[in-house]
Amino acid sequence: MANEKELNLEHLDKSGWQTYRFEQIAKSISERVDPNNTDLKIYVGLEHLDAETIHIKRFGTPDDVEGQKLRCYPGDVIFGKRRAYQRKAALVDFDGFCSAHSMVLRANPNVIDPRLFPFFLHSDTFMHRAIDISVGSLSPTINWGTLKTQEFLLPPKDQQAKLAELLWAMDEVVEKEMKALEKLKTSLNSDIEKEIHGIETYGKSIQMVLAELSQKHKVSNLGSLGYLLKGKGIQKSELVDSGYPCVRYGELYTRHDRIIRQFHSFIDENSKSKCFKLKKNDVLFAGSGETITEIGKSASFIHDIEAYAGGDILVFRPKNMDGYYLGYLMNSQLVRQQLNKYGTGATVMHIYNSDLSKIKVPVRSRNEQEEISNKFEFFSKSIDGLERQIVASKALQKSLINQIF
């Protein structure tokens, strides 16, 4: 792949470019589909569209929805007209239908190369305009009547093919890196189950898994392997730009994956006195979540520094266990399935220390734990390196799009 300097388009000559109304660039396809009366098998809702990508990787079916939807054909682009700030616009490569909260846009090949069109929709120029013309407060939406009159500057057709080729080449780089990342993550997840438990868990009840596991290792509950404690304090208003690092329960979902590698929140000297002080190798569990699968999301604290845990966090403090190993163990299928069983609540799910104490895990020697965690950490470092590369590749891709448009 060419380096960033070679791909720089900041000095692209736009003197010969022409301005077009959006209705000249593309048309909105309004063909309707009744999900209860169609042979089409693929449905795409806004929930299936990922932000800032031109690819659709998740789908629904006609059974998932009711009411009139929009027909789409290969080459069309599904654009999320509701909450445009989510930046959802993806290329269709199938026959199907989509949410009426989206627009089906079809490029006018006389004005814009259809291969360039999806990238144009992801430019800041287009997306910022889309946000500006959205109406409504709770769920701002774009009206075609307003969008079609908006004007945009486009390159001549004889330049568009080369620009599209450049952007598709960059997109191919990102997609290859994403596939490699997914493969690494799948391998890590597989190895976690294999190395920690050594048995197949798919299709078996938790009782069957534990019975089989007990034939290979001693099995014990967490309550006998350590202490169960609770975080406290740390309101949002208490956070400061720098100070003592801390973990708030929501960050266990959004910031930390298995292991707390860096901190994103801090408190000052006055606040720390009423908060829970962490100890190396503690495991932090989220005490609540919106769904049964979210409760008990956890990450281990592996640092020799002064740090604190906020409210709605449950803490497992082991007697003699490796923190890295615990980070992987507590997010394994064996533990996750047991946590799901204990979740209670209607709109918000909760789990308590009395539940955590009953979680059963294999008992491994400290040397075994460290040997296993070292192997997993090798995987994790490779994943981290690839994730950083993907961030850089996406930034370059976005820069190229915005330099063009």
N, C-alpha and C positions, 0 to 999 in steps of 0.2 A: 504494500500500500504506500502511496506517496505520503511524504511527511506533511506536517501542518503548513510549513512555509510554502511548499509546492502547491498546496491546495488553497492558498490565500486568494480571495476574490475581492478584497476590499477596494481595489482600484478598477473594478469592472466598469467599462465605459457604458453608461446608460443614456447617452445623448440621443441615440436613435430609437429608444424604447417608446412605447405608445400606451396611453391610458385607455382602459376599457371599463364599462360598467360590469358589475358581476353577472348580470343576466346575459351579457355577451360572452363571458368566460365559461359559464356553465348554466345548466337549467335544472330546476327542481322537479324530480320525477314524483308524481302524485298517484301512481297506479296503486289501487288498494287490494288487500288480501284479507279474506276471512279465515282465520286459523282453523275454524271448524269445518271448512269446506275447501281444502286445498291439497294438492299432491306434493307441495313443497315440504321438505323435511328439515330445513335449517332456519332457525330464528335467531336474530341478533338483537338483544336488548342493550340499553345503555350500560348495563352492568357487565356486559361481555366485552365492552370496548376499554382498552387500556389507554391511559393518558400518554400523549407524546410518542405515539408509534403509528405507523400506517398499516400495521398487520392485525388481523383478527385471529385470535388463537383459542377463543372460547365460544361456545355456541349453546343455544337452547333448542327446544323443539316446539311444534305447534301445541302440544299438550300443556306447555308452560303458561300460555297466555290466552286472553279472550279479547274480543273487540277488533275492529278494523286496524290493520297494520299496513306498512308500506312495502311494495314489491321492490326488489333490487336484483340487478343482473351483474355478471362479471364485468369489471371495468368501472362500475359505479363506485362512489365513495359515500359511506355512511358518516354523516356529521352530526354530532350531538348538539342540537340547537338549544336544548335546555341545559343551563349551567355551563355555558361555553368556556368559562374559566378553567374547566377540567381538561380542556384541550384534547377532545376526542374526535378524531377523524381517521377512518380506516378504509383501505381499499378492499373491495369485494372481489373474490375470485370463485364465486359459486352462485347458483340460482337459489334465492331464498327470499326472506322478508324480514323486516326490522321494525323496531319501536316507532310509534307515531310521534314520539318525543324527539325524533331525529329527523334529519333531512336526507333524502337520497339525491346526491348531486352527480350530474353527468357532464363531463368536460366537453366543451365545444372544440373539436379538433382543428377547426379553422382559426382558432385564436390561441389555444394553449395545447401543447403536447399532453395527451392523457397520462403519460408516464411522469410528467412534471407536476401535474395538477395536485396529487396528494401532498407533495412537499410544499407547494404554494399554500395549501390550507393550514399547514403547520408553521408557517412563518409568523413571526411576531406581528408583522404588518397586518395580516389577515386576522389572526386571533385577537389582537388588541381591538381592532375595529369591531369584531363580532361581539366582544364583551361590551364595548361602548354602546352598541345599538340594542342590546338586550333590554327587555322591559319586564318589570315585576321585581318584587323584593325577595320573597321567600324562595322562589324558583325562577330566576330570570330566564326569559326565552327570547329567541330571535324570530322575527316575522320575515317571511320571504319578501313581502312587499317593501320592507325597509332594506333588507340585504341586497336585493337585486339592483338597487340604484347606487350602491356604493362603488366608488371608482378605485381601480388599482393599476399600477404601472407594471407592464410585462415586457420581457425581451422579445425581439423579432423571432419568428418561427424558425429561421435558419440557425439561431443560437440555442434554441430550446432543447434540441435533441442531445447536444453535447452536455448541457447543464444537467439534463435528466440522467444521462449516463454517469456523470460524476456523482450525483446524489444517490443513485441506485448502487453504485460501487461502494460508497461509504455505508449505505444501509446493509449491504451484504456482509461487510466487516462486523458491524454491530450484531447482526443476527447470528453469525458464526460464533461470536464470543458468547452470546446469550445461550446458544445450544451447548457450548462447551461448559458453561457455568452450570446449567441444569444437569448435565451429565455428572459433573463433579459432586453436586449436591445429592443426587440420587445415589451415587456410590457411597458417599459418607453416611447417608441414612441407612443404607443397606448394611454397611460395616458396623454401625452402632448396634443394630439388632443382633448381628452375627457375633461380634466380639463380646458384647456385654452379656447376652442371654444364650447365644449359641443354639437357639431353637427357632423354628418357623412359627410366627404368631398369626399369620393371615388365615382368616376363616375359623379361628378357634375362640372359644369363650375365654374370659380371663381366668376362670377356674381351671380350665384345661391347660392353659399356658403355665400357670403357677404350679400345677401338679407335675407337669413335664419338667419344668425348670428345677423343681426340688429334687429330681432324680440326678441332676448334674452338679448342683451347688447347694450349699446351705442357704435357706431363704429366711429372711428376718424382716420385721416391720421397722419403719423409720423410728418409731417411738423408742425402740431398744438400741438404736445405733447413734442416737444423739439427743439433742434437746430441741423442743419446739417453742419458739418465741414469737413476739409480734413487734412490728415496726410501729412508729408513732410520730405525730407531728408533721412538719413540712407542708405548710400551705403555699399556694402559688405566690401569694403576696410576700412571702418570706424569702423567695429566691433572689440571689444577687449574681452579678456578673462573674465574680471570682470569690473563692473562699474555701470552705470545707466541702468536698464532693459528697453528693447524696444521690439516692435513687428514689424516684416517686413511682407509685405502682403502675401508672399508665405507661411508663417507659419500658416496663418489662414486655409490653406488646410491641412497642414501636422502635425502641432503641437498642435493646439487648437481645442477642440470639445465643442462648445457652450459657454464655460466659460474659461477664461484665468486663469489657476490655478498655473502655474509656468512659468518662462521665460527662453528662450534658447539663447537670443542674448543680447549684452550689448554695450553701447557706453561710451565714456569718456566725461570729462568736456567740452572740446572744441567742440565736435560734438553736444552736446545737445542743444546748443544755437540756432541752425538752424532747430531743429526738433520740432514736435508737442507734447506738454505735455498733457498727459491724465488726466482725472478726474474720480474719482470713479463713477461707474455705466455707463460709456461710453460704447457704443457698436461699435465694429470695423468691417467694411464690406470690403471684398476684392473688389476692383474696377474693376478687370478684371479676366478673366479665359479662358481656352482653349475651354470649351463647355458651352452651355446655362445653364446646370444644376450646373456649378461651380460658376458662377458669384454671387456675393453677399454673399458668405460664410462668416459667422460672428461669433464673440465670444465677450462676455462682459468682461469688466475690473472691477473687484470687490474689488480691493485692495486700501488701504490708504497709498500708497507709491508713490514716484516720478518715473514715467515711461513715455515712449515716443512711438509715432506711426510714421512709415515711410511712404514713398510715395506710391501712388496707394491704399491708405486705406481711405475709407470714414468713418466718425465718426458721430454717432447719440448720442447727449448729452441730456438726458431726463430732463424734468423740475422737475418731482417728481415720479420716478419709481424705482422699485427694480432691481438691476443689475442681480441678479440670475434669476429672472423671465424673464427679457429681453433676457437673453442668450437662454432660452428655447423657448420663443415666436418667436424670430427672425429666428429660425431654424425650426419652425413648417411648416406643409404643406401649411397652409393658406398664410404665408409670402413667402415661397419658390416659390409657384406657381405665385404669383404676380411679384416677382423678375424675374422669367424666361420670363415673358411677356415683360419686359422692356429691356432685354438684346439686344444689337446691335453690329454689327461687322461681319467680314467675317472669317478671320483666328483666331482672338482673340476677345472674347466677352467683352463688356464694359457695366458698369452701372454708372449712375451719381447721384449726390445729388438731382437733380430735379426729378429723378425717385423715389428715396427713399422717398422723401417728400409726394409722392402720395400713398405709401403703407398704406392700411387700416388695423387696428387692433381693437380688442375689448377694451373698456375702463373699467378697473377694479380698485377697490380701492387699496390703498397701503397695507392695511391689507390682502385683498384677494390675492394680488400678493405674499406677503411673505408666506402666508399659502400654496399656490400652489407650490412655489419654494422650500419650506422646504420638501414637499412630494417628489418632483423630486430629491432633493439632497440626500435623503435617498437611492433612487434607484441608483443614480450616485456613491455613496460611495460603495455600494455593487458591482457595476460593476467594479469600480477601484480595489477593493480588489480581485475580481476574475481575473481580467487582470494581476495583479501582481502574483497571484498564477500560472496562465498559463505560464507566462514568466519563473518562477522558474521551472515548470514542463518540459517545453521545453528545458531549459538549462540542466536539469538532463538527459533528453532523449538524447540530443546531446552528453553529456559527456559519457554516456554509450556506444553509438555507436562508439565514437572515442577511448574509452578504449579497445573495442573489436578489432577494425580494425586499 
